[in-house]
């Protein structure tokens, strides 16, 4: 299974679950979230 380290919006995990696909998620703490947003902004 490919790994995508992406920030996802509300309800996206629910939508994926409805398709029957396997996935995993976790909630980032504040520092992790800020770091990931900064990475995303640098890459866009």
PDB file of N, CA, C, O and CB in Angstrom:
ATOM      1  N   UNK A   1       0.849  -1.170   0.000  1.00  0.00           N
ATOM      2  CA  UNK A   1       0.000   0.000   0.000  1.00  0.00           C
ATOM      3  C   UNK A   1       0.896   1.235   0.000  1.00  0.00           C
ATOM      4  O   UNK A   1       1.817   1.319   0.812  1.00  0.00           O
ATOM      5  CB  UNK A   1      -0.966  -0.003   1.222  1.00  0.00           C
ATOM      6  N   UNK A   2       0.647   2.201  -0.896  1.00  0.00           N
ATOM      7  CA  UNK A   2       1.451   3.418  -0.906  1.00  0.00           C
ATOM      8  C   UNK A   2       1.211   4.242   0.359  1.00  0.00           C
ATOM      9  O   UNK A   2       0.151   4.164   0.979  1.00  0.00           O
ATOM     10  CB  UNK A   2       1.135   4.256  -2.151  1.00  0.00           C
ATOM     11  N   UNK A   3       2.207   5.021   0.719  1.00  0.00           N
ATOM     12  CA  UNK A   3       2.094   5.903   1.881  1.00  0.00           C
ATOM     13  C   UNK A   3       2.054   7.339   1.384  1.00  0.00           C
ATOM     14  O   UNK A   3       2.933   7.777   0.642  1.00  0.00           O
ATOM     15  CB  UNK A   3       3.280   5.687   2.884  1.00  0.00           C
ATOM     16  N   UNK A   4       1.025   8.066   1.802  1.00  0.00           N
ATOM     17  CA  UNK A   4       0.882   9.474   1.463  1.00  0.00           C
ATOM     18  C   UNK A   4       0.841  10.247   2.770  1.00  0.00           C
ATOM     19  O   UNK A   4      -0.139  10.165   3.510  1.00  0.00           O
ATOM     20  CB  UNK A   4      -0.402   9.738   0.595  1.00  0.00           C
ATOM     21  N   UNK A   5       1.883  10.988   3.054  1.00  0.00           N
ATOM     22  CA  UNK A   5       1.909  11.807   4.259  1.00  0.00           C
ATOM     23  C   UNK A   5       1.299  13.156   3.913  1.00  0.00           C
ATOM     24  O   UNK A   5       2.006  14.095   3.547  1.00  0.00           O
ATOM     25  CB  UNK A   5       3.365  11.966   4.818  1.00  0.00           C
ATOM     26  N   UNK A   6      -0.008  13.239   4.033  1.00  0.00           N
ATOM     27  CA  UNK A   6      -0.714  14.449   3.631  1.00  0.00           C
ATOM     28  C   UNK A   6      -1.630  14.924   4.742  1.00  0.00           C
ATOM     29  O   UNK A   6      -2.133  14.139   5.545  1.00  0.00           O
ATOM     30  CB  UNK A   6      -1.515  14.208   2.353  1.00  0.00           C
ATOM     31  N   UNK A   7      -1.829  16.223   4.763  1.00  0.00           N
ATOM     32  CA  UNK A   7      -2.850  16.789   5.633  1.00  0.00           C
ATOM     33  C   UNK A   7      -4.184  16.593   4.928  1.00  0.00           C
ATOM     34  O   UNK A   7      -4.295  16.835   3.726  1.00  0.00           O
ATOM     35  CB  UNK A   7      -2.575  18.312   5.952  1.00  0.00           C
ATOM     36  N   UNK A   8      -5.189  16.158   5.665  1.00  0.00           N
ATOM     37  CA  UNK A   8      -6.502  15.962   5.056  1.00  0.00           C
ATOM     38  C   UNK A   8      -7.543  16.804   5.770  1.00  0.00           C
ATOM     39  O   UNK A   8      -7.441  17.084   6.965  1.00  0.00           O
ATOM     40  CB  UNK A   8      -6.903  14.479   5.087  1.00  0.00           C
ATOM     41  N   UNK A   9      -8.536  17.195   5.007  1.00  0.00           N
ATOM     42  CA  UNK A   9      -9.599  18.027   5.557  1.00  0.00           C
ATOM     43  C   UNK A   9     -10.653  17.172   6.247  1.00  0.00           C
ATOM     44  O   UNK A   9     -10.667  15.946   6.137  1.00  0.00           O
ATOM     45  CB  UNK A   9     -10.241  18.871   4.455  1.00  0.00           C
ATOM     46  N   UNK A  10     -11.527  17.858   6.957  1.00  0.00           N
ATOM     47  CA  UNK A  10     -12.635  17.192   7.638  1.00  0.00           C
ATOM     48  C   UNK A  10     -13.400  16.307   6.676  1.00  0.00           C
ATOM     49  O   UNK A  10     -13.581  16.644   5.506  1.00  0.00           O
ATOM     50  CB  UNK A  10     -13.574  18.215   8.271  1.00  0.00           C
ATOM     51  N   UNK A  11     -13.841  15.186   7.182  1.00  0.00           N
ATOM     52  CA  UNK A  11     -14.703  14.230   6.490  1.00  0.00           C
ATOM     53  C   UNK A  11     -14.005  13.398   5.423  1.00  0.00           C
ATOM     54  O   UNK A  11     -14.592  12.422   4.956  1.00  0.00           O
ATOM     55  CB  UNK A  11     -15.829  14.955   5.867  1.00  0.00           C
ATOM     56  N   UNK A  12     -12.787  13.731   5.014  1.00  0.00           N
ATOM     57  CA  UNK A  12     -12.107  12.923   3.999  1.00  0.00           C
ATOM     58  C   UNK A  12     -11.946  11.475   4.480  1.00  0.00           C
ATOM     59  O   UNK A  12     -12.220  10.557   3.707  1.00  0.00           O
ATOM     60  CB  UNK A  12     -10.725  13.533   3.661  1.00  0.00           C
ATOM     61  N   UNK A  13     -11.514  11.233   5.727  1.00  0.00           N
ATOM     62  CA  UNK A  13     -11.428   9.838   6.175  1.00  0.00           C
ATOM     63  C   UNK A  13     -12.782   9.115   6.094  1.00  0.00           C
ATOM     64  O   UNK A  13     -12.833   7.932   5.757  1.00  0.00           O
ATOM     65  CB  UNK A  13     -10.902   9.787   7.610  1.00  0.00           C
ATOM     66  N   UNK A  14     -13.870   9.820   6.401  1.00  0.00           N
ATOM     67  CA  UNK A  14     -15.201   9.206   6.307  1.00  0.00           C
ATOM     68  C   UNK A  14     -15.512   8.808   4.868  1.00  0.00           C
ATOM     69  O   UNK A  14     -16.058   7.733   4.619  1.00  0.00           O
ATOM     70  CB  UNK A  14     -16.281  10.171   6.834  1.00  0.00           C
ATOM     71  N   UNK A  15     -15.166   9.670   3.933  1.00  0.00           N
ATOM     72  CA  UNK A  15     -15.424   9.402   2.516  1.00  0.00           C
ATOM     73  C   UNK A  15     -14.612   8.196   2.050  1.00  0.00           C
ATOM     74  O   UNK A  15     -15.129   7.334   1.339  1.00  0.00           O
ATOM     75  CB  UNK A  15     -15.087  10.642   1.656  1.00  0.00           C
ATOM     76  N   UNK A  16     -13.347   8.136   2.448  1.00  0.00           N
ATOM     77  CA  UNK A  16     -12.501   6.999   2.070  1.00  0.00           C
ATOM     78  C   UNK A  16     -13.062   5.715   2.674  1.00  0.00           C
ATOM     79  O   UNK A  16     -13.106   4.679   2.011  1.00  0.00           O
ATOM     80  CB  UNK A  16     -11.034   7.222   2.534  1.00  0.00           C
ATOM     81  N   UNK A  17     -13.489   5.786   3.930  1.00  0.00           N
ATOM     82  CA  UNK A  17     -14.041   4.610   4.608  1.00  0.00           C
ATOM     83  C   UNK A  17     -15.264   4.076   3.862  1.00  0.00           C
ATOM     84  O   UNK A  17     -15.447   2.863   3.755  1.00  0.00           O
ATOM     85  CB  UNK A  17     -14.416   4.955   6.064  1.00  0.00           C
ATOM     86  N   UNK A  18     -16.093   4.972   3.350  1.00  0.00           N
ATOM     87  CA  UNK A  18     -17.300   4.562   2.621  1.00  0.00           C
ATOM     88  C   UNK A  18     -16.959   3.784   1.348  1.00  0.00           C
ATOM     89  O   UNK A  18     -17.771   2.987   0.878  1.00  0.00           O
ATOM     90  CB  UNK A  18     -18.145   5.790   2.267  1.00  0.00           C
ATOM     91  N   UNK A  19     -15.779   4.006   0.789  1.00  0.00           N
ATOM     92  CA  UNK A  19     -15.385   3.286  -0.428  1.00  0.00           C
ATOM     93  C   UNK A  19     -14.874   1.885  -0.116  1.00  0.00           C
ATOM     94  O   UNK A  19     -14.696   1.070  -1.021  1.00  0.00           O
ATOM     95  CB  UNK A  19     -14.312   4.069  -1.179  1.00  0.00           C
ATOM     96  N   UNK A  20     -14.638   1.603   1.167  1.00  0.00           N
ATOM     97  CA  UNK A  20     -14.155   0.290   1.565  1.00  0.00           C
ATOM     98  C   UNK A  20     -12.645   0.145   1.498  1.00  0.00           C
ATOM     99  O   UNK A  20     -12.117  -0.939   1.744  1.00  0.00           O
ATOM    100  CB  UNK A  20     -14.781  -0.747   0.712  1.00  0.00           C
ATOM    101  N   UNK A  21     -11.942   1.222   1.168  1.00  0.00           N
ATOM    102  CA  UNK A  21     -10.482   1.157   1.095  1.00  0.00           C
ATOM    103  C   UNK A  21      -9.886   1.187   2.496  1.00  0.00           C
ATOM    104  O   UNK A  21     -10.468   1.745   3.426  1.00  0.00           O
ATOM    105  CB  UNK A  21      -9.923   2.322   0.249  1.00  0.00           C
ATOM    106  N   UNK A  22      -8.712   0.573   2.625  1.00  0.00           N
ATOM    107  CA  UNK A  22      -8.004   0.581   3.903  1.00  0.00           C
ATOM    108  C   UNK A  22      -7.139   1.831   3.985  1.00  0.00           C
ATOM    109  O   UNK A  22      -6.543   2.250   2.993  1.00  0.00           O
ATOM    110  CB  UNK A  22      -7.139  -0.700   4.074  1.00  0.00           C
ATOM    111  N   UNK A  23      -7.072   2.421   5.171  1.00  0.00           N
ATOM    112  CA  UNK A  23      -6.269   3.620   5.379  1.00  0.00           C
ATOM    113  C   UNK A  23      -6.033   3.790   6.874  1.00  0.00           C
ATOM    114  O   UNK A  23      -6.659   3.121   7.696  1.00  0.00           O
ATOM    115  CB  UNK A  23      -6.963   4.879   4.775  1.00  0.00           C
ATOM    116  N   UNK A  24      -5.137   4.679   7.206  1.00  0.00           N
ATOM    117  CA  UNK A  24      -4.947   5.026   8.611  1.00  0.00           C
ATOM    118  C   UNK A  24      -4.728   6.528   8.699  1.00  0.00           C
ATOM    119  O   UNK A  24      -4.215   7.159   7.775  1.00  0.00           O
ATOM    120  CB  UNK A  24      -3.747   4.241   9.240  1.00  0.00           C
ATOM    121  N   UNK A  25      -5.125   7.073   9.822  1.00  0.00           N
ATOM    122  CA  UNK A  25      -4.957   8.507  10.069  1.00  0.00           C
ATOM    123  C   UNK A  25      -4.490   8.702  11.502  1.00  0.00           C
ATOM    124  O   UNK A  25      -4.555   7.793  12.331  1.00  0.00           O
ATOM    125  CB  UNK A  25      -6.283   9.289   9.805  1.00  0.00           C
ATOM    126  N   UNK A  26      -4.029   9.888  11.763  1.00  0.00           N
ATOM    127  CA  UNK A  26      -3.739  10.273  13.145  1.00  0.00           C
ATOM    128  C   UNK A  26      -3.872  11.780  13.243  1.00  0.00           C
ATOM    129  O   UNK A  26      -3.720  12.490  12.250  1.00  0.00           O
ATOM    130  CB  UNK A  26      -2.311   9.801  13.592  1.00  0.00           C
ATOM    131  N   UNK A  27      -4.153  12.261  14.429  1.00  0.00           N
ATOM    132  CA  UNK A  27      -4.282  13.693  14.676  1.00  0.00           C
ATOM    133  C   UNK A  27      -2.925  14.207  15.128  1.00  0.00           C
ATOM    134  O   UNK A  27      -2.322  13.672  16.059  1.00  0.00           O
ATOM    135  CB  UNK A  27      -5.392  13.999  15.742  1.00  0.00           C
ATOM    136  N   UNK A  28      -2.449  15.256  14.455  1.00  0.00           N
ATOM    137  CA  UNK A  28      -1.162  15.849  14.803  1.00  0.00           C
ATOM    138  C   UNK A  28      -1.312  16.766  16.005  1.00  0.00           C
ATOM    139  O   UNK A  28      -2.361  17.378  16.210  1.00  0.00           O
ATOM    140  CB  UNK A  28      -0.579  16.623  13.609  1.00  0.00           C
ATOM    141  N   UNK A  29      -0.250  16.854  16.798  1.00  0.00           N
ATOM    142  CA  UNK A  29      -0.279  17.866  17.848  1.00  0.00           C
ATOM    143  C   UNK A  29       0.008  19.220  17.195  1.00  0.00           C
ATOM    144  O   UNK A  29       0.314  19.281  16.004  1.00  0.00           O
ATOM    145  CB  UNK A  29       0.763  17.544  18.990  1.00  0.00           C
ATOM    146  N   UNK A  30      -0.087  20.279  17.952  1.00  0.00           N
ATOM    147  CA  UNK A  30       0.015  21.629  17.381  1.00  0.00           C
ATOM    148  C   UNK A  30       1.347  21.864  16.668  1.00  0.00           C
ATOM    149  O   UNK A  30       1.369  22.416  15.567  1.00  0.00           O
ATOM    150  CB  UNK A  30      -0.164  22.670  18.475  1.00  0.00           C
ATOM    151  N   UNK A  31       2.446  21.453  17.279  1.00  0.00           N
ATOM    152  CA  UNK A  31       3.756  21.671  16.662  1.00  0.00           C
ATOM    153  C   UNK A  31       3.889  20.890  15.357  1.00  0.00           C
ATOM    154  O   UNK A  31       4.371  21.423  14.357  1.00  0.00           O
ATOM    155  CB  UNK A  31       4.874  21.269  17.629  1.00  0.00           C
ATOM    156  N   UNK A  32       3.463  19.629  15.367  1.00  0.00           N
ATOM    157  CA  UNK A  32       3.522  18.819  14.149  1.00  0.00           C
ATOM    158  C   UNK A  32       2.686  19.454  13.040  1.00  0.00           C
ATOM    159  O   UNK A  32       3.107  19.511  11.884  1.00  0.00           O
ATOM    160  CB  UNK A  32       3.032  17.384  14.430  1.00  0.00           C
ATOM    161  N   UNK A  33       1.502  19.929  13.408  1.00  0.00           N
ATOM    162  CA  UNK A  33       0.610  20.545  12.423  1.00  0.00           C
ATOM    163  C   UNK A  33       1.263  21.775  11.791  1.00  0.00           C
ATOM    164  O   UNK A  33       1.261  21.924  10.569  1.00  0.00           O
ATOM    165  CB  UNK A  33      -0.729  20.934  13.080  1.00  0.00           C
ATOM    166  N   UNK A  34       1.812  22.638  12.613  1.00  0.00           N
ATOM    167  CA  UNK A  34       2.466  23.854  12.111  1.00  0.00           C
ATOM    168  C   UNK A  34       3.629  23.483  11.199  1.00  0.00           C
ATOM    169  O   UNK A  34       3.786  24.075  10.132  1.00  0.00           O
ATOM    170  CB  UNK A  34       2.963  24.737  13.282  1.00  0.00           C
ATOM    171  N   UNK A  35       4.443  22.517  11.601  1.00  0.00           N
ATOM    172  CA  UNK A  35       5.567  22.074  10.765  1.00  0.00           C
ATOM    173  C   UNK A  35       5.084  21.559   9.410  1.00  0.00           C
ATOM    174  O   UNK A  35       5.677  21.879   8.380  1.00  0.00           O
ATOM    175  CB  UNK A  35       6.367  20.979  11.486  1.00  0.00           C
ATOM    176  N   UNK A  36       4.022  20.770   9.403  1.00  0.00           N
ATOM    177  CA  UNK A  36       3.503  20.208   8.152  1.00  0.00           C
ATOM    178  C   UNK A  36       2.901  21.286   7.256  1.00  0.00           C
ATOM    179  O   UNK A  36       3.057  21.229   6.036  1.00  0.00           O
ATOM    180  CB  UNK A  36       2.455  19.137   8.449  1.00  0.00           C
ATOM    181  N   UNK A  37       2.223  22.257   7.834  1.00  0.00           N
ATOM    182  CA  UNK A  37       1.670  23.362   7.036  1.00  0.00           C
ATOM    183  C   UNK A  37       2.806  24.159   6.404  1.00  0.00           C
ATOM    184  O   UNK A  37       2.716  24.556   5.242  1.00  0.00           O
ATOM    185  CB  UNK A  37       0.778  24.291   7.913  1.00  0.00           C
ATOM    186  N   UNK A  38       3.869  24.393   7.159  1.00  0.00           N
ATOM    187  CA  UNK A  38       5.021  25.112   6.606  1.00  0.00           C
ATOM    188  C   UNK A  38       5.631  24.345   5.440  1.00  0.00           C
ATOM    189  O   UNK A  38       5.973  24.943   4.419  1.00  0.00           O
ATOM    190  CB  UNK A  38       6.082  25.348   7.694  1.00  0.00           C
ATOM    191  N   UNK A  39       5.772  23.023   5.579  1.00  0.00           N
ATOM    192  CA  UNK A  39       6.303  22.200   4.483  1.00  0.00           C
ATOM    193  C   UNK A  39       5.416  22.312   3.252  1.00  0.00           C
ATOM    194  O   UNK A  39       5.907  22.456   2.132  1.00  0.00           O
ATOM    195  CB  UNK A  39       6.422  20.724   4.916  1.00  0.00           C
ATOM    196  N   UNK A  40       4.122  22.246   3.463  1.00  0.00           N
ATOM    197  CA  UNK A  40       3.170  22.306   2.353  1.00  0.00           C
ATOM    198  C   UNK A  40       3.275  23.653   1.637  1.00  0.00           C
ATOM    199  O   UNK A  40       3.237  23.706   0.408  1.00  0.00           O
ATOM    200  CB  UNK A  40       1.727  22.077   2.861  1.00  0.00           C
ATOM    201  N   UNK A  41       3.403  24.723   2.386  1.00  0.00           N
ATOM    202  CA  UNK A  41       3.494  26.059   1.780  1.00  0.00           C
ATOM    203  C   UNK A  41       4.781  26.214   0.979  1.00  0.00           C
ATOM    204  O   UNK A  41       4.789  26.883  -0.054  1.00  0.00           O
ATOM    205  CB  UNK A  41       3.419  27.146   2.862  1.00  0.00           C
ATOM    206  N   UNK A  42       5.871  25.602   1.445  1.00  0.00           N
ATOM    207  CA  UNK A  42       7.144  25.675   0.711  1.00  0.00           C
ATOM    208  C   UNK A  42       7.062  24.941  -0.615  1.00  0.00           C
ATOM    209  O   UNK A  42       7.690  25.345  -1.593  1.00  0.00           O
ATOM    210  CB  UNK A  42       8.283  25.093   1.551  1.00  0.00           C
ATOM    211  N   UNK A  43       6.290  23.867  -0.651  1.00  0.00           N
ATOM    212  CA  UNK A  43       6.202  23.035  -1.851  1.00  0.00           C
ATOM    213  C   UNK A  43       5.182  23.530  -2.860  1.00  0.00           C
ATOM    214  O   UNK A  43       5.111  22.990  -3.964  1.00  0.00           O
ATOM    215  CB  UNK A  43       5.868  21.632  -1.465  1.00  0.00           C
ATOM    216  N   UNK A  44       4.406  24.518  -2.529  1.00  0.00           N
ATOM    217  CA  UNK A  44       3.387  25.017  -3.474  1.00  0.00           C
ATOM    218  C   UNK A  44       3.792  26.310  -4.089  1.00  0.00           C
ATOM    219  O   UNK A  44       3.054  26.865  -4.903  1.00  0.00           O
ATOM    220  CB  UNK A  44       2.056  25.190  -2.792  1.00  0.00           C
TER     221      UNK A  44
END
